[in-house]
Amino acid sequence: MSVLDKLLHGVEVEWKTLGEVADYEQPTQYLVSSKNYDDKYKTPVLTAGKTFILGYTDEINGIYKASENPVIIFDDFTTANKWVDFDFKAKSSAMKMIISRNETKTLLKYIYYWINTLPSGLIEGDHKRQWISTYANLQIPIPPLPIQAEIVRILDTFTELTAELTARKKQYSYYREKLLSFEDGEVEWKTLGELFEFKNGINKEKKFFGTGDAIINYTDVFKNIKLFKENIKGKVEANKSDIERFNCKKGDVFFTRTSETQNEIGYASVLLSDIEICVFSGFLLRARPTTDLLLPEYCAYCFTSDKIRKKIISSSNMTTRVTTTGTILSKIQIPVPSLEEQERIVSILDKFDILTTSISEGLPKEIELRKKQYEYYRDLLLTFPKNNIES
């Protein structure tokens, strides 16, 4: 017997339209007035999309009390949705708040899980309001309340497992910040200008792809703390003077220099392989160490620190793109403990990096497996064939 068969034990399942069992409320009275968000404020401002929490507001009126009455927030144009059980303000009037018409007959959490089994029916260029035009007319299976509760319990368990793994990833980020934080006077702080010589990458007008060995590109640095020969796939055709001016060698640290968004600049990656001919693109800055007091790997990890990244972002230039320069980076300070302490920190963060970023070994793989497992059981538990039950 399937999991569903064992749960149902032959009981009847009703089919109703979603509009019969769920109601909606417009978020008008809960909309945030100001975009003056700050993490020190208490109330989150929500969107139903991927970002979810846009920021935090100090507004105290018009707060939706989801801590008392949980709700599904539903983007009326994209159908993106989230389960919310904490108090919040809303960002957009396009968001509907979905509630159960009668919680003693149809659990809202059951409705939420069922909605997320639905394939996307969106048509490109279609800007109609999805809830009234489409979703409210869809038929949802309604098993008896105890079975709904059991389905919710099972799926909650899978959700909590994934949330626990994600929380563990955040915990690693917390320890990284602790390792890279030092009390005043505990270590010496130096500017990058005292530690490195900066160089802009090869101009985009040069021939990047052709014969030659390799070019380090933006994505190489953005995705990796450490670069090895096997990471670098691009080919470059460069003359002798280009190779001399833009050459890369083991120990060089590269920074993402320009991007369309602030969150992608100032990431660092260190080259740990000797490559015979290797240059770097104009989207990067090369920082070549001028001292033996600094481990390049330690420096690269410093730029994963939230504090240092905020310094880079706040000092960057913004025109059509966000840009940082060698002049800007040269003024950024980083802590420089002893080489022994740097080695200890790198050793710990190497382990964290495997746990939190490695596709084959770490948490991302575990989270992805749990997500697939959850989706499998969700679809299994919430698929009720009509030809086997009474309507």
C-alpha positions as CSV (number, residue, x, y, z in Angstrom):
1,M,0.0,0.0,0.0
2,S,1.1,3.6,-0.7
3,V,1.6,6.1,2.1
4,L,-1.6,7.8,0.9
5,D,-3.6,4.5,0.9
6,K,-2.5,3.8,4.4
7,L,-3.6,7.2,5.5
8,L,-7.0,7.1,3.8
9,H,-8.0,3.6,4.7
10,G,-10.8,3.9,2.2
11,V,-12.4,7.1,3.5
12,E,-14.1,9.5,1.2
13,V,-12.3,12.6,-0.1
14,E,-14.4,15.7,-1.0
15,W,-13.4,17.9,-3.9
16,K,-14.1,21.6,-3.7
17,T,-12.9,24.7,-5.4
18,L,-10.1,26.6,-3.6
19,G,-12.4,29.6,-3.4
20,E,-14.9,27.5,-1.4
21,V,-12.4,26.6,1.3
22,A,-10.0,29.6,1.3
23,D,-10.7,33.4,1.4
24,Y,-8.3,36.3,0.8
25,E,-7.7,39.8,2.2
26,Q,-6.1,42.7,0.4
27,P,-3.0,44.0,2.3
28,T,-4.1,47.7,2.0
29,Q,-4.2,48.4,5.8
30,Y,-0.9,46.5,6.3
31,L,1.3,48.2,3.7
32,V,4.5,49.8,4.9
33,S,4.8,53.6,4.4
34,S,8.5,54.1,4.5
35,K,11.4,52.3,2.8
36,N,13.7,53.3,5.7
37,Y,14.5,49.7,6.6
38,D,17.1,48.9,9.2
39,D,18.0,45.5,10.9
40,K,17.8,47.2,14.3
41,Y,14.0,47.6,13.8
42,K,11.6,44.9,14.9
43,T,8.9,44.3,12.2
44,P,9.8,42.5,9.0
45,V,8.5,43.8,5.6
46,L,7.5,40.9,3.4
47,T,7.1,40.1,-0.2
48,A,5.8,36.7,-1.5
49,G,8.8,36.4,-3.9
50,K,12.2,34.9,-3.4
51,T,13.6,37.8,-1.3
52,F,10.7,37.3,1.2
53,I,12.0,39.6,4.0
54,L,12.9,43.0,2.3
55,G,14.0,44.6,5.5
56,Y,12.8,45.7,8.9
57,T,10.6,48.7,9.8
58,D,10.0,50.7,13.0
59,E,6.3,51.4,12.0
60,I,4.0,50.2,14.7
61,N,0.5,50.6,13.1
62,G,-1.1,48.3,10.6
63,I,0.9,45.2,11.6
64,Y,-0.6,41.8,10.5
65,K,-0.6,39.6,13.6
66,A,0.3,36.3,11.9
67,S,1.8,35.1,15.2
68,E,-1.8,34.8,16.3
69,N,-3.4,33.8,13.0
70,P,-0.9,32.4,10.4
71,V,-1.5,33.3,6.8
72,I,-0.4,32.4,3.3
73,I,1.0,35.5,1.4
74,F,0.4,35.1,-2.3
75,D,1.8,37.2,-5.2
76,D,-1.2,37.8,-7.4
77,F,0.9,38.2,-10.6
78,T,3.6,35.5,-10.2
79,T,1.7,33.0,-7.8
80,A,4.8,32.9,-5.6
81,N,3.7,32.2,-2.0
82,K,5.0,31.9,1.5
83,W,3.7,30.5,4.8
84,V,3.9,33.2,7.5
85,D,3.4,32.7,11.2
86,F,5.1,35.9,12.6
87,D,3.9,39.5,12.7
88,F,4.8,41.6,9.6
89,K,4.1,44.6,7.3
90,A,3.4,44.1,3.6
91,K,5.3,45.7,0.8
92,S,3.0,45.5,-2.2
93,S,-0.8,45.8,-2.8
94,A,-0.3,42.9,-5.4
95,M,0.0,40.5,-2.5
96,K,-3.0,38.7,-1.2
97,M,-3.3,37.2,2.3
98,I,-5.0,33.8,2.1
99,I,-6.8,32.3,5.1
100,S,-9.0,29.2,5.6
101,R,-12.7,29.9,5.6
102,N,-13.2,27.3,8.3
103,E,-10.1,25.9,10.0
104,T,-12.3,23.2,11.6
105,K,-12.9,21.7,8.2
106,T,-9.9,22.7,6.1
107,L,-6.5,23.4,7.6
108,L,-4.8,26.4,6.1
109,K,-1.4,24.7,6.3
110,Y,-2.9,21.8,4.3
111,I,-4.1,24.3,1.7
112,Y,-0.5,25.8,1.6
113,Y,1.1,22.5,1.0
114,W,-1.4,21.6,-1.7
115,I,-1.0,24.9,-3.6
116,N,2.7,24.2,-3.8
117,T,2.1,20.9,-5.7
118,L,0.6,22.8,-8.6
119,P,2.6,23.3,-11.7
120,S,3.1,26.9,-12.9
121,G,0.3,27.8,-15.3
122,L,1.7,31.3,-16.0
123,I,1.7,32.5,-19.5
124,E,4.5,34.9,-20.6
125,G,3.1,38.5,-20.8
126,D,0.0,37.6,-18.8
127,H,-0.6,40.3,-16.2
128,K,-4.0,39.2,-14.9
129,R,-4.7,38.7,-11.2
130,Q,-4.1,35.0,-10.7
131,W,-6.1,34.3,-7.5
132,I,-9.6,35.3,-8.6
133,S,-9.1,34.4,-12.3
134,T,-7.4,31.0,-11.9
135,Y,-6.6,29.7,-8.4
136,A,-10.0,30.2,-6.7
137,N,-11.5,28.0,-9.4
138,L,-9.1,25.1,-9.0
139,Q,-10.4,22.0,-7.3
140,I,-8.7,20.9,-4.1
141,P,-9.1,17.4,-2.5
142,I,-10.4,17.7,1.1
143,P,-9.8,14.5,3.1
144,P,-11.1,14.3,6.7
145,L,-9.5,16.7,9.2
146,P,-7.4,14.1,11.0
147,I,-5.8,13.0,7.7
148,Q,-5.1,16.7,6.8
149,A,-3.4,17.1,10.2
150,E,-1.3,14.0,9.6
151,I,-0.2,15.1,6.1
152,V,0.7,18.5,7.6
153,R,2.7,16.9,10.4
154,I,4.7,14.7,8.0
155,L,5.5,17.6,5.7
156,D,6.3,19.9,8.6
157,T,8.9,17.4,9.7
158,F,10.6,17.5,6.3
159,T,10.4,21.3,6.3
160,E,12.0,21.5,9.8
161,L,14.8,19.2,8.7
162,T,15.7,21.5,5.8
163,A,15.3,24.6,8.1
164,E,17.7,23.0,10.6
165,L,20.3,22.4,7.9
166,T,20.0,26.0,6.7
167,A,20.3,27.2,10.2
168,R,23.5,25.2,10.6
169,K,24.8,27.0,7.5
170,K,24.0,30.3,9.2
171,Q,25.8,29.1,12.3
172,Y,29.0,28.4,10.3
173,S,28.7,32.0,9.1
174,Y,28.5,33.2,12.7
175,Y,31.7,31.3,13.6
176,R,33.5,32.7,10.6
177,E,32.7,36.2,11.8
178,K,33.9,35.3,15.2
179,L,37.2,34.0,13.8
180,L,37.8,37.1,11.8
181,S,36.9,39.5,14.6
182,F,39.6,40.9,16.9
183,E,39.5,43.2,19.9
184,D,41.2,46.6,19.8
185,G,44.9,46.1,20.3
186,E,44.7,42.4,19.9
187,V,46.2,42.3,16.4
188,E,47.7,44.8,14.0
189,W,45.4,46.3,11.3
190,K,46.9,47.1,7.9
191,T,45.4,48.6,4.8
192,L,45.4,46.5,1.7
193,G,47.6,49.2,0.1
194,E,50.3,48.3,2.6
195,L,50.0,44.6,1.8
196,F,49.3,44.4,-1.9
197,E,50.1,45.9,-5.3
198,F,46.9,46.3,-7.3
199,K,46.4,45.9,-11.1
200,N,43.4,46.2,-13.3
201,G,42.6,43.3,-15.6
202,I,43.1,43.0,-19.3
203,N,40.9,45.3,-21.4
204,K,37.8,43.7,-22.9
205,E,38.9,44.8,-26.4
206,K,41.7,42.3,-26.2
207,K,41.1,38.9,-27.7
208,F,40.0,36.7,-24.8
209,F,39.2,33.5,-26.5
210,G,41.7,31.8,-28.8
211,T,45.0,29.9,-28.4
212,G,47.0,30.2,-25.2
213,D,46.5,28.9,-21.7
214,A,43.9,30.4,-19.4
215,I,42.1,33.6,-18.4
216,I,40.7,34.1,-14.9
217,N,37.2,35.5,-15.2
218,Y,34.6,37.1,-13.0
219,T,32.7,33.9,-12.3
220,D,35.9,32.0,-11.4
221,V,36.5,34.4,-8.5
222,F,32.8,34.9,-7.5
223,K,32.2,31.2,-7.1
224,N,35.5,30.1,-5.5
225,I,37.6,31.0,-2.5
226,K,40.5,29.1,-3.9
227,L,41.5,28.8,-7.6
228,F,43.3,25.9,-9.0
229,K,44.3,25.2,-12.6
230,E,41.4,22.8,-13.1
231,N,39.0,25.6,-12.1
232,I,40.1,27.9,-14.9
233,K,38.5,27.0,-18.2
234,G,38.8,30.1,-20.4
235,K,41.3,30.5,-23.1
236,V,43.1,33.7,-24.1
237,E,45.1,35.0,-27.0
238,A,47.6,37.5,-25.6
239,N,50.8,38.9,-26.9
240,K,54.0,39.0,-24.9
241,S,53.5,42.4,-23.4
242,D,49.9,41.5,-22.3
243,I,51.2,38.4,-20.5
244,E,53.9,40.4,-18.8
245,R,51.5,43.1,-17.7
246,F,48.5,40.9,-16.7
247,N,50.2,37.7,-15.8
248,C,48.9,35.7,-12.9
249,K,51.0,33.5,-10.5
250,K,50.5,31.4,-7.4
251,G,49.6,33.5,-4.4
252,D,47.8,36.3,-6.3
253,V,44.5,37.4,-4.8
254,F,41.7,38.5,-7.2
255,F,38.7,40.7,-6.5
256,T,35.5,41.0,-8.4
257,R,35.7,44.6,-9.5
258,T,32.4,45.5,-11.2
259,S,28.9,44.2,-11.3
260,E,25.3,45.2,-11.8
261,T,24.6,44.6,-8.1
262,Q,26.5,45.7,-4.9
263,N,26.3,42.2,-3.4
264,E,28.7,40.8,-6.1
265,I,31.6,43.1,-5.9
266,G,34.7,42.8,-3.6
267,Y,34.6,39.0,-3.5
268,A,38.1,37.5,-3.3
269,S,39.7,34.3,-4.6
270,V,43.4,33.2,-4.3
271,L,45.3,31.4,-7.0
272,L,47.0,28.3,-5.6
273,S,48.4,26.8,-8.8
274,D,51.2,27.8,-11.0
275,I,49.9,28.2,-14.6
276,E,52.4,28.8,-17.4
277,I,50.4,31.4,-19.3
278,C,47.5,33.0,-17.3
279,V,46.0,36.5,-17.5
280,F,42.9,38.0,-15.9
281,S,39.9,39.8,-17.2
282,G,38.9,43.5,-16.9
283,F,36.1,42.5,-14.4
284,L,38.7,41.7,-11.8
285,L,41.5,43.4,-9.8
286,R,44.7,41.5,-9.0
287,A,46.3,42.0,-5.6
288,R,49.8,40.7,-5.6
289,P,51.3,40.4,-2.1
290,T,54.2,42.7,-1.3
291,T,54.9,41.1,2.1
292,D,55.4,37.6,3.5
293,L,53.4,38.5,6.6
294,L,50.1,37.6,5.0
295,L,48.7,34.3,3.9
296,P,46.8,34.9,0.6
297,E,44.2,32.3,1.7
298,Y,43.7,34.2,4.9
299,C,43.2,37.4,3.0
300,A,40.6,35.7,0.7
301,Y,38.6,34.6,3.7
302,C,38.7,38.1,5.2
303,F,36.6,39.2,2.3
304,T,33.9,36.7,3.1
305,S,33.5,38.7,6.4
306,D,30.2,40.7,6.5
307,K,32.0,43.6,8.2
308,I,34.6,43.9,5.5
309,R,32.2,43.4,2.7
310,K,30.0,46.2,4.0
311,K,33.0,48.5,3.9
312,I,33.7,47.6,0.3
313,I,30.1,48.1,-0.7
314,S,29.7,51.4,1.1
315,S,32.8,52.8,-0.5
316,S,32.1,51.6,-4.1
317,N,31.2,53.8,-7.0
318,M,27.7,53.5,-8.6
319,T,27.0,54.7,-12.1
320,T,25.5,52.3,-14.6
321,R,27.3,49.5,-12.7
322,V,28.7,49.1,-9.2
323,T,32.5,49.4,-9.4
324,T,35.4,49.2,-7.0
325,T,39.0,50.1,-7.8
326,G,42.5,49.4,-6.5
327,T,42.4,52.9,-5.0
328,I,39.3,52.1,-3.0
329,L,40.4,48.6,-1.9
330,S,43.9,49.9,-0.9
331,K,42.2,51.9,1.9
332,I,40.3,48.9,3.3
333,Q,41.8,47.6,6.6
334,I,42.0,44.0,7.5
335,P,43.3,42.4,10.7
336,V,46.8,40.8,10.4
337,P,47.4,38.3,13.2
338,S,50.6,36.2,13.4
339,L,51.2,33.7,10.6
340,E,50.5,30.9,13.0
341,E,47.1,32.3,13.8
342,Q,46.3,32.9,10.2
343,E,47.1,29.3,9.4
344,R,44.8,28.2,12.3
345,I,42.0,30.3,11.0
346,V,42.4,29.1,7.4
347,S,42.5,25.5,8.6
348,I,39.1,26.0,10.4
349,L,37.5,28.0,7.6
350,D,38.6,25.4,5.0
351,K,36.5,22.9,6.9
352,F,33.6,25.3,7.1
353,D,33.9,26.0,3.4
354,I,33.6,22.3,2.5
355,L,30.7,21.9,4.8
356,T,28.8,25.0,3.6
357,T,29.7,25.3,-0.1
358,S,30.9,21.9,-1.5
359,I,28.3,20.5,-3.9
360,S,29.6,16.9,-3.4
361,E,30.3,16.9,0.3
362,G,28.7,19.7,2.2
363,L,25.4,21.2,3.4
364,P,24.2,22.3,-0.1
365,K,24.1,18.6,-1.2
366,E,22.3,17.6,2.0
367,I,19.8,20.5,1.7
368,E,19.1,19.6,-1.9
369,L,18.5,16.0,-1.0
370,R,16.2,16.9,1.8
371,K,14.3,19.3,-0.5
372,K,13.8,16.6,-3.1
373,Q,12.7,14.1,-0.5
374,Y,10.2,16.7,0.9
375,E,8.8,17.4,-2.6
376,Y,8.5,13.7,-3.3
377,Y,6.4,13.0,-0.2
378,R,4.5,16.3,-0.6
379,D,3.3,15.3,-4.1
380,L,2.7,11.7,-3.0
381,L,0.6,12.8,0.0
382,L,-1.4,15.4,-1.8
383,T,-2.2,13.6,-5.0
384,F,-5.7,12.2,-4.9
385,P,-6.9,10.5,-8.1
386,K,-10.5,11.4,-8.7
387,N,-11.4,8.1,-10.4
388,N,-10.7,6.2,-7.1
389,I,-12.8,8.4,-4.9
390,E,-16.2,10.0,-4.7
391,S,-16.6,13.6,-5.8
